[in-house]
Amino acid sequence: MNVIETYIQGVKIIEPKVFGDHRGWFMETYSGAMFEEAGIDIKFVQDNQSFSATKGTLRGLHYQLNPKAQTKLVRCTKGAIFDVAVDIRKGSPTFSKWFGIELSADNKKQLLVPKGFAHGFITLTDDVEVQYKVDELYAPECDRGILWSDPQIGVEWPIDISPVLSAKDEKAPLLVNAENNFTYGD
């Protein structure tokens, strides 16, 4: 497993080792022991999977408030997405900055999104499946979002079409108005 640090502290690209031969390939998508060896001490408690039928479907930017904040380990198992993590920790030197990466069934990369970050993705193909692990159970009372097109954040989504959005995501507030109890250093 190769762990690549990004320019935002805590956001990491995970590249599993892929073993291939004439039959196909095999990889460990998660190993607690390997994560610990890499200095990542996270105990995941739930796996989630989503399916998006249409290219240009945007999900996000989502997060859960403390005490139910979630770290996510995201991968795309069918198709391709542009995956984004936004630092929403008040007082952080990278507050409101974002990191984005293409995750796909072909490149097999994963993105580790820590607590204190909003997360979202847009599908780059039709028929996309995304799977992610979280270290805290879903808590609807703590579920929050930020508008995907917030100009303060300025995510450069790589698709030049109007995204397919949920009603919840269409009405999400700007970062400046979003409920947020994350503080840098906590």
Secondary structure as GFF3:
##gff-version 3
##sequence-region A 1 186
A	DSSP	beta_strand	2	5	.	.	.	ID=ss1
A	DSSP	beta_strand	12	15	.	.	.	ID=ss2
A	DSSP	beta_strand	18	21	.	.	.	ID=ss3
A	DSSP	beta_strand	24	27	.	.	.	ID=ss4
A	DSSP	alpha_helix	32	37	.	.	.	ID=ss5
A	DSSP	beta_strand	46	52	.	.	.	ID=ss6
A	DSSP	beta_strand	58	64	.	.	.	ID=ss7
A	DSSP	beta_strand	72	78	.	.	.	ID=ss8
A	DSSP	beta_strand	80	87	.	.	.	ID=ss9
A	DSSP	beta_strand	98	104	.	.	.	ID=ss10
A	DSSP	beta_strand	110	113	.	.	.	ID=ss11
A	DSSP	beta_strand	117	123	.	.	.	ID=ss12
A	DSSP	beta_strand	128	134	.	.	.	ID=ss13
A	DSSP	three_ten_helix	140	142	.	.	.	ID=ss14
A	DSSP	beta_strand	143	145	.	.	.	ID=ss15
A	DSSP	alpha_helix	167	170	.	.	.	ID=ss16
A	DSSP	three_ten_helix	175	177	.	.	.	ID=ss17
###
